[in-house]
Amino acid sequence: MEKVSQEVENQGRWPAQVRGGLVAMLPKGETGDPEDHRPVTLLSIIYRGWAKVQAARIQAWMAGVGLEALAVLCQQPNIRQRCWG
């Protein structure tokens, strides 16, 4: 994983095997209508690990430049997704 992470950082590009995701359409209700489904994207565990490390680095940087309140706010479960995508 470290090798992949270094490649991403150096080249600014993910290897082809990691770039894609699988989109699954999960039903929201019982109707079976296509509009009654929601898309969920399954990403590589390598990307998820890398993203977690990057989020921690950004939070540390935010705290270091005086944005502690925002860093703490972005750790809240109901807000985390809005901060980090």
N, C-alpha and C positions, 0 to 999 in steps of 0.2 A: 504494500500500500504506500509506503514511503517513496518508492520509485515513481509510482503513478503521480503522487502528489507533487514531487519535484518536477516532473515533466509538465504538469499543468501550470505550475508556477513559472517555469522557465519559458515555455512556449505559448502560454495563454490559450491552450487548446486541450480538450479532453481526447483521450484515445477513442477511436470509433466504437469499441466494445462497450464503453461506458456512457456515451453521448445519448443513447436512446432510452426511452422508457416505454413501458407497457401500459396502455390505457384500458382499464376495465370499466364497463358500464354497470354500476350497481343499481338495483331497483330501489326507488324511494318508497313506493307503495305497492299495492297489489293489482293495479290495473293492467300491467303488461305493456302499456303504451310506451313508445320510445321517449316521449317527453317526460315520463315518470321515472326516469333514470338519471343518475348523476355520474359524471366521469371521475375516476380516481386513477392517478398516475403512480405506477410502481417504478421507482428508480433504483439504480444500482446501490448496493450497500457501500461500495467504495465512495460514491458521490456523497451519500448521507454522512459517512464518517468525515470526509473532507469538509463538508459544509458545517458540521458541528465544531470542528477545529477553527474554521474561519470565523464563525459566530463568536466563539470565545475570545479570539484575538481582537475582534472589533469591539466587544464589550470591554475588554481590558483597555483598549485605546480610548474609548469613550470616557471611561472612569479617569484615565490619566490626563485628559484635556478638560476636565471639569464638567463632563456630561453624566455625572453619576446618577442623577435622577432618571435620565432617559435609559441608561444601562439597566437600572433596577426595574424600571417599568417594563422593559423588553423581556425581562425574565419571567413575567407573570404569564401563566399558561394561556389565559384567554386573549393575551395581546401579543405573545411571541410570534405568531404567524404573520401578523401585520408588520412587525419589525424586520423579520428575516425572510419573508416570502414563502 
